């Protein structure tokens, strides 16, 4: 797993999701071997959820990097700016 894809504060969660992904792949295979097709479907849904979580974490890093770049460009143009952090508990 390339840790550069994630924000520093998201690395632990990304690592958990990454491990979870592989555990779920093993679970999917076990359920298939057992011919537990309902279990297969549930494991597949969980795999998709894990992949979506990893994608959201990666996109969060991409948005952060883009914002940092915009901030640097504005500073180069002599426009004072600062990147501030919005807490998750705040409403948009």
Secondary structure, 3 states (H helix, E strand, C coil): CCHHHCCHHHHHHHHHHHHHHHHHHHHHHHHHHCCCHHHHHHHHHHHHHHHHHHHHHHHHHHHHHHHHHHHHHHHHCCCCCCCCCCCCCCCC
